[in-house]
Amino acid sequence: MDPQIVAGVDLGSNSFHMIVARVDDGQLRIVDRMRERVRLATGLDAEHRLSEEATERALACLTRFGQRVRELPLGTVRAAGTNTLRQAKNSAAFLERAQVALGHPIDIIAGREEARLIYLGVSHGVPNEDGRRLVVDIGGGSTECILGEGFDPVATESLFMGCVSYSTRFFPGGALDRDSFRRAQMAAMLELQSITTEYRRLGWSSCYGSSGTVLALAELVQASGWSEQGITRKGLKKLRAALCAAGTTRAVSLPGLDPERALVLPGGLAILLAVTKSLGIELMLPAQSALREGLLYDLLGRIRHEDVRERSIRWLADRARADAEQAARVERTAQSCLEQVARAWNLTSEDDRHHLSWAARLHEIGLEISHTGFHKHGAYIVGHADMPGFSRNEQQLLAFIVHAQRRKFPLEALAALPLAERERALRLGIVFRLACALNRSRSSEPLPPFELSAEGKTLSLRLASDGFDRAPLTRAELAEEAERLAAAGIVLHISGASEVPASPRL
C-alpha cells in the first residue's frame, strides 16, 4: 500500500529544496514546498573541507525542514546530497549531524545518478511528446545534460561546472566584463567537449532547462523583452551585455532579479551561453520540475517494487556473464541465514534483504578479470560502476559485502563506510560469507539442514547429525571460516545436532 505522504529533499550546492506530496490514486499531489539558499559550495576550502560556518547554515536549514517531515515514517523521505557533498572530504561527519537534524537518512548521489533523477523529475512535469528531449540543469557546482525519451534517459552526463563555482572563479568580487565572460565560456565549452559530438549525433526534438539558474535566466530575458518564449541565445547575449554594462553584480538592476541570485548569475549565464553554442540549441523552455521531484518519483517506484536498482543489478550480472544458478543458490542461503539472525543482529529492514540478494547476484562478476582475488575485483567493479538508482553509500555497502565473501575478512574496507553503518555492514558481510561457504561445492543438491543463531559477536551454526558426512568440503570450509572470523573479533561455533529442521527455502 502506498504511503499517504512522501517527501523529497535536495541538498544542492547553492540551495536546499524540499517538497512534500500526497500520494493520490498513484499520483503525486504537491502539498508543501520549502527552499532556502544555503550556499554550501562557498563553504568548501582549498582542501575541500566544509567550513563550520557553512555546516551550521546547512544544519539550521535541515532542522527547519525536519520539523515538517520528522514525523513521517522511515522510508517515505528521500534526501540526496549533490556536487559539494561529493567533493567534501568531511562529508561523512557532516552527514551524521545532518541526518539527526532532518530526522531521515541522507544519501550522497553520483553525478550521473543526479542526472537520471533530474530527468525523471523533468519528464513527469513537461508535456509527454513524441521524440527525444534534451534536459539541461545548471546547479551550484555541476551541470547535468541528459537526453531521454518518455521517462527513460538515453544518455546522462554530469559536468564539473556550476553557477557558484564559476561565479567565484571567473567573476571575483562580482566584477563583470566581457573578458571574464569570454574566459568563463571557453572553460565551459572545454568541459562540454566530451559530450558535444555524441549528443549532436543522437539529436533531440525539444529542449528543457531546469533548476534555479535556468528559471531565473528565463524570467530575466522574458521580463526584459529579449525573448518572447523561453531562452534563446540572442536573448542571453543581450543579458550578458546588460551585465557587462553594469560593471558589478551589485549594480545590476533588472526586472525580476533577486539580489542574492545576482551573486551567482554571471557564472550560470556563462555556462548556459556555452551550452547553447556547443550543442546548437535554438530554444530552451523552462521546466518547473527538477531533482527534488525526481527523488519523489524514484521513491514511489521503490515503494511499488518498480526499483531501477534491480535493472542495474541485472545489467551488471548479465554483462559479466555471472553464473545465475550459483548466484541463486547463494541468494537462497543468504536469505535463510538472514532470517535466522535478523532480530538478534538488528538486520530487519528490507534494505538488508535487498543488499544480500544483490550481492549474491554480483558476487562472482570479478571472475571476468581474474580467478585469483575475484572477490576484490568484483568489489572494485561494484564500488565504481555507474549503477542507476544507487547512492554512493549503497554502492560502497554492496561492494563491501561482495569483498567479504572469502579469504581474509576485509576489516580495512569498512573505513569507506559511514561510522554509523559499519556494524551493519560487518554483520551483513559475515552472513553473506557463510552463505558463500555453505555453497562452495556449487552442488545442485540441497544443502544439509542447518540452524544459525547469533548473540553479540558470537555465531552458532549447527548442522544435522549427518550434515558433515554428506558435505565434508563444507566442514573443512567452515573450520577455516571460524579461524578467519576470529581475526575479525567474531566467534563462530560449529557443531552437529541430533535433530535440525530443514533450512528455509526462499
C-alpha positions in Angstrom: 0.0 0.0 0.0 1.3 3.5 -0.9 2.0 5.8 2.0 -0.2 8.9 2.2 2.6 11.5 2.4 6.1 11.4 0.9 8.9 14.0 0.7 12.0 14.7 -1.4 14.9 16.8 -0.1 17.6 18.2 -2.5 20.8 19.3 -0.7 22.2 21.4 -3.6 25.4 23.3 -3.7 23.6 26.6 -3.7 20.1 26.0 -2.3 18.3 23.3 -0.3 14.9 22.3 -1.5 12.1 20.1 -0.1 8.8 19.2 -1.5 6.1 17.2 0.4 3.4 15.4 -1.7 0.3 13.4 -1.1 0.0 10.1 -3.0 -3.4 10.2 -4.5 -4.5 7.3 -6.6 -1.0 6.6 -7.6 -0.3 10.3 -8.5 1.8 12.8 -6.6 0.0 16.0 -5.4 2.3 18.6 -4.0 1.1 19.9 -0.7 4.2 21.9 0.5 7.4 23.4 -0.8 10.4 24.8 1.1 13.5 26.4 -0.3 16.5 28.1 1.4 19.7 29.5 -0.2 22.4 27.8 2.0 25.4 28.5 -0.3 27.0 25.2 0.7 29.6 25.4 -2.1 31.1 28.7 -0.8 32.0 26.8 2.4 34.5 24.5 0.7 38.0 25.5 1.5 41.2 24.8 -0.5 41.5 21.3 1.0 37.9 20.5 0.0 36.6 20.6 3.6 33.3 22.1 4.5 33.7 25.1 6.9 31.9 25.1 10.2 30.0 28.2 9.2 28.6 26.5 6.0 27.9 23.4 8.1 25.9 25.4 10.6 23.9 27.1 7.8 23.0 23.7 6.4 22.1 22.2 9.7 19.9 25.1 10.6 18.0 24.7 7.3 17.7 20.9 7.7 16.4 21.4 11.3 13.6 23.6 9.9 12.9 21.0 7.1 12.9 18.3 9.8 10.2 20.0 11.7 7.9 19.4 8.7 8.8 15.8 8.0 10.3 14.3 11.2 7.0 12.5 12.0 6.8 10.8 8.6 7.7 7.1 8.7 11.2 6.0 7.7 11.3 5.1 4.0 8.9 7.9 3.0 11.5 10.7 2.8 14.3 10.6 0.1 17.1 13.1 0.7 20.1 13.5 -1.5 23.3 15.5 -1.5 25.0 16.5 -4.7 28.2 18.0 -6.0 29.5 19.9 -3.0 28.9 16.9 -0.7 30.5 14.6 -3.3 33.7 16.8 -3.1 33.8 17.5 0.6 36.4 15.3 2.4 34.5 15.7 5.7 31.1 14.8 4.2 30.7 11.7 6.4 31.0 13.8 9.6 28.5 16.3 8.1 26.0 13.6 7.2 25.9 12.3 10.7 24.8 15.6 12.0 22.6 16.4 9.0 20.6 13.2 9.4 19.9 14.0 13.0 18.7 17.4 12.0 16.4 16.2 9.3 15.3 13.0 11.1 15.8 10.9 8.0 18.7 9.2 6.1 20.6 11.3 3.5 22.3 9.8 0.5 25.2 11.4 -1.5 24.5 10.6 -5.1 26.9 10.3 -8.0 26.8 12.9 -10.9 25.1 10.6 -13.4 22.6 9.4 -10.8 21.8 13.1 -10.2 21.3 13.5 -13.9 19.0 10.4 -14.1 16.9 11.8 -11.2 16.7 15.3 -12.7 15.4 13.8 -16.0 12.9 11.7 -14.1 11.6 14.8 -12.4 11.5 16.9 -15.5 9.9 14.2 -17.7 7.0 14.0 -15.2 6.5 17.8 -15.3 6.5 18.6 -19.1 4.2 17.5 -21.9 4.6 13.9 -23.0 5.7 14.5 -26.5 6.9 12.1 -29.2 10.6 12.2 -29.9 13.7 12.7 -27.8 14.2 15.6 -25.4 17.3 17.3 -24.1 17.3 18.5 -20.4 20.0 20.8 -19.0 20.2 21.6 -15.3 22.8 24.1 -14.1 23.4 23.7 -10.3 25.7 25.4 -7.9 28.6 23.0 -8.5 27.7 20.9 -11.5 25.8 20.9 -14.7 23.8 17.9 -15.9 22.9 17.2 -19.5 20.5 14.4 -20.3 19.0 13.0 -23.4 15.9 10.9 -23.0 12.7 9.5 -24.5 9.5 9.4 -22.4 10.5 8.7 -18.8 13.8 6.9 -19.7 17.2 8.6 -20.1 19.2 7.7 -23.2 22.4 9.5 -22.3 23.4 11.1 -19.0 26.3 13.3 -18.1 27.4 15.5 -15.1 29.9 18.2 -15.9 32.2 19.8 -13.3 30.9 23.4 -13.7 28.2 25.3 -11.8 26.9 28.8 -11.2 28.6 29.1 -7.8 31.9 27.7 -8.7 32.2 29.6 -12.0 31.0 32.9 -10.4 33.7 32.6 -7.8 36.4 31.5 -10.2 35.8 34.0 -13.1 33.9 36.9 -11.5 35.7 37.5 -8.2 34.1 40.2 -6.1 31.2 40.4 -8.5 33.2 42.2 -11.2 31.6 41.9 -14.7 33.3 42.5 -18.0 33.4 40.9 -21.5 36.8 39.3 -21.0 35.7 37.5 -17.8 32.7 36.1 -19.7 34.9 35.0 -22.6 37.2 33.1 -20.2 34.3 31.5 -18.4 32.5 30.5 -21.6 35.7 29.0 -23.0 36.2 26.9 -19.8 32.6 25.7 -20.0 33.0 24.8 -23.7 36.1 22.7 -22.9 34.0 20.8 -20.3 31.3 20.3 -22.9 33.7 18.9 -25.5 33.4 15.3 -24.1 29.6 15.2 -24.9 29.1 17.6 -27.8 29.7 15.1 -30.7 27.7 12.3 -29.2 24.8 14.5 -28.2 24.6 16.2 -31.5 24.7 12.8 -33.3 21.8 11.4 -31.1 19.8 14.6 -31.6 16.6 15.8 -29.9 13.3 17.4 -30.8 12.7 19.6 -27.7 14.9 21.1 -25.1 14.2 22.0 -21.4 16.2 23.7 -18.7 15.6 23.1 -15.0 16.5 24.4 -11.5 17.0 27.9 -10.2 19.7 29.3 -12.6 17.8 28.4 -15.8 14.5 29.5 -14.4 16.0 32.8 -13.3 17.6 33.4 -16.7 14.4 32.6 -18.5 12.5 35.1 -16.3 15.1 37.8 -16.9 15.2 37.6 -20.7 11.5 37.5 -21.0 10.8 40.3 -18.4 13.3 42.5 -20.2 11.7 41.8 -23.6 14.7 39.9 -25.1 12.8 36.7 -25.7 9.1 36.0 -26.3 9.2 32.4 -25.2 11.8 30.5 -23.1 15.5 31.1 -23.6 17.3 31.9 -26.9 20.9 32.5 -27.5 20.1 36.0 -28.8 18.4 36.8 -25.5 21.3 35.5 -23.4 23.7 37.7 -25.3 21.6 40.8 -24.6 21.6 39.8 -20.9 25.4 39.4 -21.0 25.7 42.9 -22.5 23.5 44.4 -19.7 25.6 42.7 -17.0 28.8 44.0 -18.6 27.4 47.5 -18.8 26.5 47.4 -15.0 30.2 46.5 -14.2 29.5 44.7 -10.9 26.7 42.3 -9.6 25.8 44.9 -7.0 25.0 47.5 -9.7 22.8 45.1 -11.8 19.2 46.2 -11.8 16.9 44.1 -14.0 13.1 43.4 -13.6 12.5 40.2 -11.5 16.2 39.8 -10.4 16.7 38.6 -6.8 19.7 40.4 -5.3 21.0 37.1 -3.9 20.6 35.4 -7.2 22.7 38.2 -8.8 25.8 37.0 -7.0 25.8 33.6 -8.9 24.1 34.8 -12.1 27.3 35.5 -14.2 28.7 32.0 -13.8 25.3 30.5 -14.7 24.9 32.8 -17.7 28.4 31.9 -19.0 27.7 28.2 -18.7 24.3 28.5 -20.5 25.8 30.5 -23.3 28.4 27.8 -23.7 25.8 25.1 -23.6 23.6 26.7 -26.2 26.6 27.4 -28.5 28.2 24.0 -28.2 25.0 22.0 -28.6 23.4 24.3 -31.1 20.3 24.9 -29.0 17.9 27.3 -30.7 15.2 27.4 -27.9 15.2 26.1 -24.3 12.0 26.0 -22.4 11.9 26.3 -18.6 10.8 23.2 -16.7 9.4 23.7 -13.2 10.3 20.1 -12.0 13.9 19.0 -11.2 15.9 16.8 -8.9 13.5 17.0 -5.9 10.6 15.8 -8.0 12.8 13.0 -9.4 13.6 11.9 -5.9 9.9 11.6 -5.2 9.1 9.6 -8.3 12.0 7.3 -7.7 10.9 6.8 -4.1 7.4 5.9 -5.3 8.9 3.4 -7.7 10.8 1.7 -4.9 7.7 1.6 -2.8 5.8 -0.1 -5.6 8.7 -2.5 -6.3 9.5 -0.8 -9.6 13.0 -0.3 -8.4 15.5 0.9 -11.0 18.3 -0.6 -8.8 17.0 -4.1 -9.9 17.7 -3.2 -13.5 21.2 -2.1 -12.6 21.9 -5.4 -10.9 20.6 -7.4 -13.8 22.6 -5.4 -16.3 25.9 -5.8 -14.4 25.3 -9.5 -13.8 24.5 -10.1 -17.5 27.4 -8.1 -18.7 29.8 -10.2 -16.6 28.1 -13.4 -17.6 27.7 -14.4 -13.9 26.7 -18.0 -13.1 22.9 -17.4 -12.5 22.5 -20.9 -10.9 25.2 -20.4 -8.3 24.0 -16.9 -7.6 20.5 -18.3 -6.9 21.9 -20.9 -4.5 23.9 -18.3 -2.6 21.0 -15.9 -2.5 18.6 -18.5 -1.1 21.1 -19.5 1.6 21.9 -15.9 2.4 18.2 -15.1 2.9 17.8 -18.2 5.1 20.8 -17.1 7.3 19.5 -13.6 7.5 16.0 -14.8 8.6 17.5 -16.7 11.4 19.8 -13.9 12.8 17.8 -10.8 11.8 16.3 -10.0 15.2 19.5 -10.8 17.2 21.7 -8.7 14.9 19.2 -5.9 14.1 19.1 -6.7 10.4 15.3 -6.5 9.9 15.0 -3.8 7.2 14.0 -4.5 3.5 17.3 -2.9 2.5 19.2 -5.6 4.4 17.4 -8.3 2.5 17.9 -6.4 -0.8 21.6 -6.0 -0.3 22.2 -9.6 0.3 20.2 -10.6 -2.8 22.1 -8.1 -4.9 25.5 -9.2 -3.5 24.6 -12.8 -4.4 23.8 -11.9 -8.0 27.1 -10.0 -8.4 29.5 -11.8 -6.1 31.3 -13.6 -9.0 31.5 -10.8 -11.5 35.2 -10.4 -10.7 35.8 -13.8 -12.4 35.7 -11.9 -15.7 39.0 -10.3 -14.7 40.8 -13.0 -12.8 40.1 -16.1 -10.8 42.7 -15.1 -8.2 41.2 -12.4 -5.9 38.0 -12.3 -7.9 36.2 -11.1 -4.8 38.4 -8.0 -4.7 37.9 -7.3 -8.4 34.2 -7.8 -8.0 34.1 -5.3 -5.1 36.0 -2.7 -7.1 33.6 -3.0 -10.0 30.5 -2.7 -7.8 32.0 0.2 -5.9 33.0 2.2 -9.0 30.5 1.3 -11.8 27.7 3.6 -12.9 24.7 2.0 -11.2 21.5 4.0 -11.7 19.3 4.1 -8.6 22.2 3.5 -6.1 23.6 6.2 -3.8 27.3 6.3 -3.1 26.8 4.7 0.3 24.6 2.0 -1.1 27.3 1.1 -3.6 30.0 1.1 -1.0 28.0 -1.2 1.3 27.3 -3.6 -1.6 31.0 -3.6 -2.6 32.0 -4.4 1.0 29.6 -7.4 1.1 31.0 -8.7 -2.2 34.6 -8.2 -0.9 33.7 -10.1 2.4 32.7 -13.3 0.7 36.0 -15.1 1.0 39.6 -15.2 2.2 40.8 -12.6 4.8 37.8 -10.6 6.2 38.2 -7.1 4.9 38.0 -5.0 8.1 40.1 -2.2 6.5 37.4 -1.8 3.8 34.9 -0.7 6.5 36.6 2.6 6.6 34.9 3.6 3.3 31.5 3.5 5.0 30.0 6.0 7.4 30.7 5.1 11.1 27.0 4.5 11.8 26.8 1.9 9.0 29.9 -0.2 9.9 28.4 -2.6 12.3 25.5 -3.3 10.0 28.0 -3.8 7.1 30.1 -6.1 9.2 27.1 -8.3 10.1 25.8 -8.4 6.5 29.3 -9.4 5.3 29.5 -12.2 7.8 26.1 -13.6 6.9 26.9 -13.4 3.2 30.3 -15.1 3.8 28.6 -18.0 5.5 26.2 -18.4 2.6 29.1 -18.5 0.1 31.0 -21.0 2.3 28.0 -23.3 2.5 27.7 -23.3 -1.3 31.4 -23.6 -2.1 30.8 -27.0 -3.7 28.4 -25.5 -6.3 26.3 -28.6 -6.0 22.7 -28.6 -7.2 21.8 -30.9 -4.3 20.0 -29.3 -1.4 22.2 -28.1 1.5 22.3 -30.2 4.7 19.7 -28.7 7.1 21.2 -26.2 9.5 20.4 -23.7 12.2 22.1 -20.4 12.7 21.9 -18.2 15.8 23.6 -15.0 16.9 24.3 -13.4 20.2 26.6 -10.3 20.3 29.8 -11.3 18.5 29.1 -15.0 18.7 27.6 -17.1 15.9 26.5 -20.7 16.4 26.0 -22.9 13.3 24.5 -26.3 13.8 24.2 -28.9 11.0 22.1 -32.0 11.1 23.8 -35.1 12.5 24.7 -36.4 9.1 25.4 -33.0 7.7 29.2 -33.2 7.9 29.2 -36.7 6.5 27.2 -35.5 3.5 29.3 -32.5 3.0 33.0 -32.9 4.0 34.1 -30.0 1.9 31.6 -27.8 3.8 33.0 -29.0 7.1 36.6 -28.1 6.1 35.4 -24.7 4.7 33.6 -23.8 7.9 36.6 -24.7 10.0 38.7 -22.3 8.0 36.0 -19.6 8.3 36.0 -19.9 12.1 39.7 -19.0 12.1 39.3 -16.1 9.7 36.3 -14.6 11.6 38.2 -14.9 14.8 40.7 -12.4 13.4 37.8 -10.1 12.9 36.6 -10.5 16.5 33.7 -12.9 15.7 33.4 -16.3 17.4 31.9 -19.0 15.1 30.8 -22.2 16.9 30.2 -25.1 14.5 28.5 -28.3 15.7 26.3 -31.2 14.7 22.8 -31.6 16.1 20.8 -34.7 16.6 17.8 -33.0 15.0 17.8 -29.9 12.9 14.8 -28.9 10.8 15.2 -28.3 7.1 16.6 -24.9 6.1 14.0 -22.5 4.8 14.0 -22.4 1.0 13.0 -19.0 -0.3 
